[in-house]
Amino acid sequence: MSDELALLPGYLAAHLELTLVALGVGTALSVPAGILITRRRAFEAPLLGLASVIQTIPSLALLAIMVPALALASAWLEPRLGISLPAIGALPALVALTLYATLPILRNTVVGIAGVDPAVIEAARGVGMSGREQLLRVELPLALPVVVAGVRTATVWVVGAATLSTPVGATSLGNFIFSGLQTRNFAAVWLGCVASAALALLLDGVVRVLEVGLRERRRGLVAAAAGALAVLGAGAGFECFAARGAAAGAVTVGSKTFTEQYVLSEILAGVVESRTQRRARAVQSLGSTVLFDALTQNEIDVYVDYSGTLWATLLRRSRLPDDREGVRREVERWLADEHGIAVAAALGFENTYALAVRGAQARELGLESIGDLAPLAPSLEIGGDYEFFVRPEWKAVESAYGLRFRAQRSMDSSLMYEALARGEVDVISAFSTDGRIAALDLRVLADDRRVIPPYDALVLVGARIAREAPDVLAALRRLDGAIDADAMRRMNAAVDRDGRSPGAVAREFLARLD
Amino acid sequence: MIEVRELTRRFGATLAVDRLSFDVARGELLVLLGRSGCGKTTTLKMVNRLVEPSAGVVRIGGEETARVPGHLLRRRIGYCFQQVGLFPHLCVAENVGVTPTLLGWDAGRIRRRVDELLELVELDPARFRERRPDSLSGGQQQRVGLARALAGEPEVVLLDEPFGALDPLTRDRLQRRLQEIRAQLGLSVLFVTHDMVEAVLLGDRIAVLEAGALVQLGTPRELLRRPANEAVAELMATPRRHAEVVARFLADPDASP
């Protein structure tokens, strides 16, 4: 827990900063748009409609599509204006959260202005106010409490949605939740939930005081609420500024969203810090599609990917080389040629996709290989992680073995193993290094037709670091062959089964490394 | 002071005001009298261009109102209507001072003018300056509204049933106050009402409207003695009956009505 508590101020500040900036920008966009609607009714249907449509997009999806959307925007802007936008990190989260904040503020601005007593409007015109004076001196002041009530609704939404910005690379309290769910650290999940709920209540309370102050024209309350927001904003800004200062020039290590990746990212960061003069920082829980793009754009510098994954999803070649080395060489060459990415080390283990069944069932039915499974498949149910069933590896396995399962269910990879052990599914897409395979008496089936490619764990180094930082490359080379499958499985089990933190497990490994 | 010529307003197919012409002399109070929907409020609002005329001309002090931007025109014309529409977020002093503020007067001049007007409408400035509109009675709100209409030192004032929602005693006091104020300031007033007694009491002259057209324009005496048609006679029957009943009581305290 102490590991998590140490992270709390940073996560909290980042979460608060995301929320306040999104609300600020959202308000700055929505209020003028709302005013426009009250002046030109023709804009009402398109603007309110657009805001409503955005609202219906699930927030997780809205955040995720900002990554390719920003990449596209950046690709368009860069040759024309010389502006390049980071597609992962705070920016996509901010854009998505800002869009998310618009609807309640926009709607309340329109309702607030439309709700001003017509007699007051007539009086405003009658005393000789121009349209602008009428808006600024009468309509906006009278609509303000309603607008602020909209901001209050948006505040609660945005604090909640901000917890989902972890997979696009923005730090938030969601980091506790995402990593906690993956590593079965429920204390961290709770911490993330409680902290974000508390933050939502706090901000809601402050904005409520502002709203009441405006409605009842109590200057003291308005000043107190505005002061509290300013203090919160300044505190978060300062903390984030300090964190950014500390991170500037640091080597950024990325990780996907499962235990092994958390442990490895901590190990890579530790190696960089102990063997070079540089600082390193881990950006965890990135979506696996986001990661490779981030590496090619030098938004992260280092992460671990698997030769088979790269081979299947990026190289898209039909003929599988005969051996593990062949795949690795082909992938390495492609990475260097296409993206200038260097492979600093092969860690020494494979983490392959594998189909796993319950040990007892395997013994009872005599299941040894995927081929043995095929005739039984129509009566069985298979579970896979979110991406498994759309991955080319699955398509290849499915057609090579003629597998037709009764049902297939996507679930979080952290839940698959126990779902299998409890009999809720019969087959899962396991990762071969997962500690729970042994712990829960599961059986990995052999790929007798060699359809699934080898999955050597490779340390990928982005083009910029590969070019400019030979010390980092050299430090990471030390990890070549340093972790065998058993060692990796033990480290995963230490987190998943024994409830230790990935950081602690990584520190133990690093202590033994020298 | 106010010249209205062939003033016309159509709302879609409806003709709300039909080629109306009349003058208001300097210092005169002209009442526009008629039933609801006869076009009197629309006529009033075309004078300060809260409603734009479909056709016709309005001149104030010889200047055609269509040549002045609407909001600048309205700063020179006092305007007060039945719902008053005090600005709920501003105190009494800010409400009264709004037109002078728009005219760019300095703060000291505005403060003096506000106090002067509050006294004129019989509200003690010391007690009322800082009050919010929602803490005032209906009569007090009407008086603040009247003070606001007069704040920019207008020569022309438009009043649309300004005393409509008041109890009879308050209405009577304010009607008399209005007569004193306009005599004191030499205001030219266009006054809309559907209350025949009020029209007879306040009007130097009365213009009777029916379906957007002028039926008769004359002094109260002329309208009472020589109504142009049945409708005018009917309108004038009410003040006549009031007067007769009251006169009978005054002449013989024991007579029954």
Interface residues (C-beta under 8 A of the other chain):
Chain A: D117 A119 V120 I121 E122 A123 A124 R125 G126 V127 G128 M129 S130 G131 E133 R137 V138 P141 L142 R217
Chain B: N48 L50 H71 L72 L73 R74 R75 R76 Y79 C80 F81 Q83 V84 G85 L86 F87 P88 H89 V98 T99 L102 L103 R132 G145 R148 G152
